[in-house]
């Protein structure tokens, strides 16, 4: 009996869950270390600044801040390799398992259309898939080590905020010593440990950078093993299933057919392929789509097997004004969450009651703005993202 064409089903919901679960552990390690270090240097600053100028306690403040920062950095650097290995290996296993399940479903519904389908049991990772996983692991390991190295400089940053920058503001802008000190310190504490720049030139603080890098590595490892297993089973073409909330980078690839055949001669933006069952258009190779932005950090799209003549494709969507507004509203929510986290950080690290009270008011104002924004745009509020450690503590 002939099989009926079916719409592509994907594993994006599972990938989103895997990304959340695996990234949470890594973010917790770094975010907790950052919060503990901030609390420690704040305590050292209060002690040092309460001592007379020129006293041993004040002169020793920089050394003690540096020791604290270097200790935390060394601890995290030692954890970078096992953390990177664990999350990328687990993501690869999840991707392989998801592909196995999807292949079993395809074999049951379209048994005559797949040339080589193995039984749905665990398969060894192919050489290409293994190389991809190792490369992704090493990339994440370097990112985590870089983050740890940057932490080592936080002791110097904290001392300058408490002493040098405050003195500079007093001289250059004529503010009182107390106000200059409070402004410099609050600015540093609200930002946390910063100095991280991604390949697109965007600046991040520590927790957000580690979260972005880890989520990206988990997603890439899942998709690499998922794709390798599909390819080993004879899948030559893929598509990207529609997503509930696509971004402008990924939307053009939803519903497009992508080729996995390396060196197939697909050099133009659009090529027509004649299969024994049907003629269809291939938009690009998978690697070309990735180079153009598909599977960017925090993306949860996955590749879906495209079977010529058996996969019924949905009509491709255009980026509408409604999509643009929804995307901007989601980005605005992320900004408001960052403001609340920054205010909570200032509250914990405040040097005096005045700064602490001001930060507490900013927390309440930020939370009120989030409630109003969520209600106005029918978004889902995730209170954990308003926590100082992104809710991973």
Order of alpha helices (4+ residues) and beta strands (2+ residues): alpha-alpha-alpha-alpha-alpha-alpha-alpha-beta-beta-alpha-beta-beta-beta-beta-beta-alpha-beta-alpha-alpha
